[in-house]
């Protein structure tokens, strides 16, 4: 797009994000595409329509994708050595770590073991190398083994790490990521779908059709409540998740 069109596009997104906190806007560094995240297909279609009609920005929307996540369902440990030879130098990293499930944690975390033996071993590792190992493990968790979505609700504890003499930073990062991928493949991982709490108020004569539609979408109804008006109009309230 032209510079003027790009400025108008950025301004429109800034205004929309201020008005609608549930609209998430990110940039794909590799492709340069702008990715919009919302509460569903209708939400994104309305946003696209506002871009065209209210802000006069002509945009092309790609195929909608569901924001799945991957969640570990079992504890798993790994004691793995990564070794690569480049030229006449051998780069190695040896990691011993455990993945534990912590339901409701949200984003996964990486921590260092508090065992006395582990603390003594970690003391010999430079802080920048420790940060590089942590970041590499977190990067490995951003792409799960099922469909490549981020892995949530996981707590990875590093028990020991041995870095070979002369191991370069890129190979250290690649090694820690590779070992993390192996750990995830050995763990039971399930796919998690986004869930929304809903409250629907409808007339009694259509409530059956609404229930059927929720069931078709694999929704769960927590309860129904009668809310008839003084004028005799029969209303019902449905609350559940979908």
N, C-alpha and C positions, 0 to 999 in steps of 0.2 A: 504493500500500500504506500501511497504518497505520505510525505511528512505531515501534511495537514490532516489527512484521514487518520493517521496513526495518533495524532494529538487528540482528535475528536473521540476516537475509540478509547483512549486511555482516560479521557475526561468522563466519558459515559460510564465506564466501569467503576471509576472512583465514586461517582454520584450514586450508582446502583448499590455499591457495597456499603455506603453510608446509610442508605435507606433500608437495606435488607441485610442484616447481620448474618442471616443463614446462607447467604450467597458467598461461596468460597472461590477465590480467583488465584490461580497459580500460573507460572510460566514454565513451559518445557524448554530447558536449556539446549537440548540437542536439536529440536525441531523448530524452536521459536514460536510454537503455537501457544495460544492462551487457552487454559483449561478452566471451565466453569463447573463448580460443584454445587448442587442444590438438593432440594427435598424430594425431587422426583421429576418425571418427564414434563408434567404440566408446568411446574415451577420454572424449568429451564426454557420451555417454549414461550412463556410469558416474558421472561427476561430477554430472549432473542427478539420478540415482537417489540418490546420497548426500545431496544437498541435501534431498530429500523424506523419505527414511527415517531418516537419522542426525540431521539438524538440524531436521526438521519444517518445512521451508520449501517452500511451494507456489509453484512457478514455471512460467511458460509459456516454452517454447523455440521460437524462430523457425526458419525454414528454414536449414539448414547451408550455409555458403559456403566454398569453397576459397580459401585465402589465396594467390592468384596474385601474381606480381610482373612488372614489365616491364623488359626489359634492352635497351639500345642495342647494335647490332652494327656500327655504322660511325661514323667521325668526321664531324662536321658543324660548320660555322661559320655564323654569322649576323651581319649588320650591319643592324640594324633601328631605325627611329624610331617611337616611340609618341607620338601627339599627340591631345589632347582639349581641346575648348573648353567651358568652363563659364561662362556669363554673358559677361562681357567679358574673361575671363582665359583664356589658352592655356597648358596644362600639357604639357610635352614631356620625354621621356627618350630618349636615343639610346644603344644598347648594341651593342658589338662583342664577341662571345664565341665560344668553341669548345667543343664537347662531344667529349670523348675517352673511348674505352672502356677500362676498367681491370678486367679479369676478376678476380673474387675480392675486389674492394674492399668489397662489401657496400653499405652506405648511400652514396648519392652525396655528393660534396663540391663546394664552390665555392671557388675560389682566385683571387687577383689576379695578373696577369702580372708577372713579374720583369724584363721588358725595361726598359731605361733610359728610353725614351720614355714607356712606360706609367706607370712609377713617378713621373715628373715630372708627368704629367697627374693621377694619383690624389692627389698631394700637395695639390691645390687643393680636394679634396672633403672636407667635414666627416665626422668619424668616424661620427656618427649616421646620416648619409646612406649611407655605405658599408655599415653594418650593415643598414639597411633594404633596400638592393639585394640583399645576400646572402640575407636572410631571405625576400624575395619570390621569388628564384630557387629557393630550397629548397622554398618552398610550391608553386611551379609544378611541381616534380619529384614532388610527392606524388600527382599524378593524371596518369598516362600517357595517350597518345592511343589505345591499343588498347581497353582496358576500364576505364580510370580507376584502375588500381592504381599504387602507388609505383614509380618508376623507380630501379633499382639499378645498381651497377657503372659509374657515370658520373662523370667529373671535368670540371666546367665551369670554364674559365679565362676570366676577364674581361680583355679587352685594352684596352678604353676605355669610358668612360661619360661622357655629357654630359647634365647636368640643366639644363633651362631655368630661367631666372630666375622665381621666384615659384611654382615647381611645388610643390604641396602634398604632404604625406607620403602621404595615401591614394592620390593619383594616381600618385605615384612607385612605390608598391607595386604598384598595378594595372598600371602600364606594364611593370615588370620581369617580373611574372608573365605578362602577355600575350605578351611577346617570348619568354619561356621556352617557352610553349605552342607558339608558331610554330616555334621551333627543334626541339622534339620531333616535331612533325608532319613536318618535313623530314628527320628521321633515321629510319633503318631500326630499328624496334623489334619485338622478339619477346616472346611471352608465356612466362614461366617458371613451371613448376609446382613445388610443394614435393616434395622427394625425401627418403626415409628409408632409412638402411642397416639391413638386417634380417639376423638369423641364425635359421634354422628348423631344429630337430631333430625328425625324424619317422621313423617306422618305414618300412622299405624298401618294404612293400607299398602304401603310400599316397604315396610320394615322387613318382610320376608325376602323380598328381592335383594335388599341391602345385605342381609345375612348371607344369602347365597353368594353374592359377589365377594364378600369378605372371605368366605370359605374357599372360593375358587382361587383367591390370591394367597391362600395358606395363612390367612389371618386367624387370630384367636380372640374370641369375645370374652371379656372378663365378666360383664354383667349388663343387663338391660333394665331400664327404669321407665315407668310410665310417667309422662309429664303432660297430662291433658289440660287444656286451657279452660277458663271459665266459660268461654263461648261454646264449649262442647267439642272442640277440635281435638282429636286424639293424636298425641305426639308420644314418641318413644325415644329414649336416649340409649345409645350403644357406646360402650367404652371397651377398648381392646388394643391389640397390637397387630401391625401388618407390615 
